Amino acid sequence: MSGHSKWHNIQKTKGAADAKRAQIFTKIAREMIVAAREGGSGDPVNNSRLAAVITKAKAANMPNDNIKRTIEKALGSGNTDSYETIIYEGYGPSGVALIVETMTDNRNRTASDVRHYFDKYGGNMGTTGCVSWSFDKKGVIVINNEDEELDADKVLEDALEAGAADFEADGQVFQVFTEPDGVTEVADYLTAHGYALLSAQIEMVPQNYIALSDEGDIKNMQKMLEMFEDNDDVQNVWHNWEE
């Protein structure tokens, strides 16, 4: 649940995934079930939304058997799970913009929880569109370069050959940006060429960032994000906090 494409947030997310792998897989599975059902097919070739979720699952090291079983469950006649996607927008401390993507079987429960987190930690939930105008939807692929052995020029060449729209070196990772519907194709190409992916998904990337200087605001922002992350209904939180 990275807040945006900056690596310090993704690195935090990776640590959370390592510590809460079962919860991460459960959230991805829920997203996969909805994608398979709404797309009307368990074949990613004919269901682009499902293909994007499978790419995300593989980047999170979700086993292929889990992916297969989840898709079979989604299309099974005995499965009565019913989820809907609801997006909430609002502001955190000092005007930090947040987009909270949820997938829920009880919209009243989820709305109450989300509003509570905003209110409790110095923010407020806004109306649809109040902050999303300041984000761009992009495919974001993060390539591991922890050993710093990859050559930036070669990564850039391969990324562009794969169909990427932009590229950025950020410490011990390379970030590859694509059109939203191109993330699966580019991720598959990079994986086939031996790159280890830390993340591959469609994200809401902020156009600008806000730095917090007040310790109280920082603490509240951290706690708010933790509460969102721990909520089973919350799939992703995108924000423009520059940690």
Buried (B, 14 or more C-beta within 10 A) or exposed (E): BBBBBBBBBBBBBBEBBEEBEEBBBEBBBBBBBBBBBBBEBBEBEEBBBBBBBBBBBBBBEBEEEBBEEBBEBBBEEEEEEEBEEBBBBBBBBBEBBBBBBBBBEEEEEBBEBBBEBBEEBBBEBBEEEBBBEEBEEBBBBBBBBEEEEBEEEEBBEBBBEBBBBEBBBBEBBBBBBBBBEBBBBBBBBBBEEEBEBBBBBBBBBBEEBBEBEEEEBBBBBBBBBEBBBEBBBBBBBBBBBBB
